[in-house]
Amino acid sequence: MHVHSDGRILVIDDEAPIRTLLSRLLGAHGFDCLVAESAAEARSLLASEQIALILSDVSMPGESGLDFAREVSRDYPEIAIVMVTGLDDRHYAEAALEHDVYGYVLKPFKPNELVINVVNALRRRTLEIENRGHREQLEQTVLERTSSLRETISRLESSEGELRRLR
């Protein structure tokens, strides 16, 4: 499976071997990856780079991946998030879903499982961005037509008033 994404993937993990593994695996499938060892480092990259997807460990020293996911979902709603964890805990999975996480991968993972999660998250992200654009365009059209209808009603009321005076 060889794919190309429409943006960079930011891999966040406090363990260098895991960061390297994830970025190389995704790079082999055509993805352009940046890496960060902490949420703090990831924040600086978010401020300066175009990121399409974040692939983050759940458990990191300092700040959890879930707390960071909550912040990213709020501040960068166009970025897809996939969590990676060694903890098979229902609480973490439910918390991830509450923070608009697009995918949740358990370690040890199969390479194709990770790539499929990333591809699906990017597809969903694209659909959500397109949907938001269509919705905004529809709202603008409704506003324009409502304004036009108000003008027409106003002219009709004026014409009706003139007709009454002429009678």
Backbone hydrogen bonds, N-H to C=O, Kabsch-Sander energy under -0.5 kcal/mol:
donor,donor_aa,acceptor,acceptor_aa,energy
3,V,29,H,-1.9
5,S,30,G,-0.6
8,R,50,Q,-0.9
9,I,32,D,-2.6
10,L,53,L,-2.8
11,V,9,I,-0.7
11,V,34,L,-3.1
12,I,10,L,-0.6
12,I,55,L,-3.1
13,D,11,V,-0.5
13,D,36,A,-1.9
16,A,14,D,-0.7
19,R,15,E,-2.3
20,T,16,A,-2.7
21,L,17,P,-2.5
22,L,18,I,-2.9
23,S,19,R,-2.6
24,R,20,T,-2.5
25,L,21,L,-2.6
26,L,22,L,-2.5
27,G,23,S,-2.4
28,A,24,R,-2.3
29,H,25,L,-0.5
29,H,26,L,-1.1
30,G,27,G,-1.8
31,F,26,L,-2.2
33,C,31,F,-0.6
34,L,9,I,-2.9
36,A,11,V,-2.6
42,A,38,S,-2.1
43,R,39,A,-2.3
44,S,40,A,-1.4
45,L,41,E,-1.6
46,L,42,A,-2.6
47,A,43,R,-1.7
48,S,44,S,-0.8
48,S,45,L,-0.7
49,E,45,L,-2.2
51,I,49,E,-0.7
52,A,8,R,-2.9
53,L,8,R,-1.7
54,I,80,A,-2.8
55,L,10,L,-2.8
56,S,54,I,-0.6
56,S,82,V,-2.2
57,D,12,I,-2.2
58,V,84,V,-1.7
60,M,58,V,-0.8
63,E,61,P,-1.5
65,G,58,V,-3.1
66,L,58,V,-0.7
68,F,64,S,-2.1
69,A,65,G,-2.5
70,R,66,L,-2.2
71,E,67,D,-1.9
72,V,68,F,-2.7
73,S,69,A,-2.8
74,R,70,R,-1.6
75,D,71,E,-2.9
76,Y,72,V,-3.4
79,I,76,Y,-2.2
80,A,52,A,-2.6
82,V,54,I,-3.0
83,M,103,G,-2.6
84,V,56,S,-2.8
85,T,105,V,-2.5
88,D,86,G,-0.8
89,D,87,L,-1.8
93,A,89,D,-1.9
94,E,90,R,-2.8
95,A,91,H,-2.5
96,A,92,Y,-2.5
97,L,93,A,-2.0
98,E,94,E,-1.9
99,H,95,A,-1.0
99,H,96,A,-0.7
100,D,97,L,-1.4
101,V,96,A,-1.9
102,Y,81,I,-2.8
103,G,81,I,-1.1
105,V,83,M,-3.1
107,K,85,T,-3.2
113,E,110,K,-0.6
114,L,110,K,-1.9
115,V,111,P,-2.4
116,I,112,N,-2.8
117,N,113,E,-2.0
118,V,114,L,-2.3
119,V,115,V,-3.0
120,N,116,I,-2.7
121,A,117,N,-2.2
122,L,118,V,-2.5
123,R,119,V,-2.4
124,R,120,N,-2.6
125,R,121,A,-2.5
126,T,122,L,-2.4
127,L,123,R,-2.5
128,E,124,R,-2.6
129,I,125,R,-2.5
130,E,126,T,-2.6
131,N,127,L,-2.8
132,R,128,E,-2.4
133,G,129,I,-2.2
134,H,130,E,-2.6
135,R,131,N,-2.6
136,E,132,R,-2.5
137,Q,133,G,-2.3
138,L,134,H,-2.6
139,E,135,R,-2.6
140,Q,136,E,-2.2
141,T,137,Q,-2.3
142,V,138,L,-2.6
143,L,139,E,-2.3
144,E,140,Q,-2.5
145,R,141,T,-2.7
146,T,142,V,-2.6
147,S,143,L,-2.3
148,S,144,E,-2.2
149,L,145,R,-2.7
150,R,146,T,-2.3
151,E,147,S,-2.1
152,T,148,S,-2.3
153,I,149,L,-2.8
154,S,150,R,-2.5
155,R,151,E,-2.3
156,L,152,T,-2.6
157,E,153,I,-2.7
158,S,154,S,-2.1
159,S,155,R,-2.8
160,E,156,L,-2.8
161,G,157,E,-2.2
162,E,158,S,-2.3
163,L,159,S,-2.4
164,R,160,E,-2.1
165,R,161,G,-1.8
166,L,162,E,-1.8
167,R,163,L,-1.0
